[in-house]
Amino acid sequence: MIERLTGQLIEKNVTFIVLDVSGIGYEVGVPVNTLQKLPAIGANLRIYTYHYIREDSQQLFGFLEKTERNLFDKIIKVSGIGPKVGLAILSTFSPNELAVSITNKDVESLNQIPGIGKKTAERLILELNGKLEDINDAEFHKSSNFELLQALTSLGYSEKEARSTVSNIEYKLPIHEKIKEALKLLSK
């Protein structure tokens, strides 16, 4: 397996990049979220890869973070989901957003992904539920939910109470709204 590639970014396309590594140009499929974060053409880049091998082809898929690559690996192991749909999923959701949708069994938000219908969304939830804690925890510390957890524990709530409350709060709210909602839930 090819763990990662480091080289010069020589081409960006809608669904892939070309990375020159010691004179060899590697075509690497990337999700839109990764594509938007890439440096300008000509810059040096390190990308974590997933080497997908079938009997009739070999493809490389690239991600800026190991967390994304590990999530991609879990996604494409779900029955009926291949690498193209896996990229579509990671183009639509960040790893944390996907983990939250899976944990909350949010079929409706998963239906927004191109190539995912209701049955596939339900299968994703069934097969990935409980397998994304490591991803959720890694992203959790980068999010405002970590701030919310700290705020609640500083107010005297146990970490267990605070974590269960944080998981019930809409993640797109501003932090001050999250605190208000969490206090309402905890007062019940």
Buried (B, 14 or more C-beta within 10 A) or exposed (E): EEEEBEBBBBEBEEBBBBBBEEEEEBBBBBBBBBBEEBEEEEEEBEBBBBEBEEEEEEBBBBBBBEBBBBBBEBBBEBEEBEBBBBBBBBBBBBBBBBBBBBBBEBBEBBEEBEEBEEEBBEBBBEBBEEBBEEBBEBBBEEBBBEEBBEBBBEEEBEEEBBBEBBBEBEBEBEEEEBBEBBBEBBEE
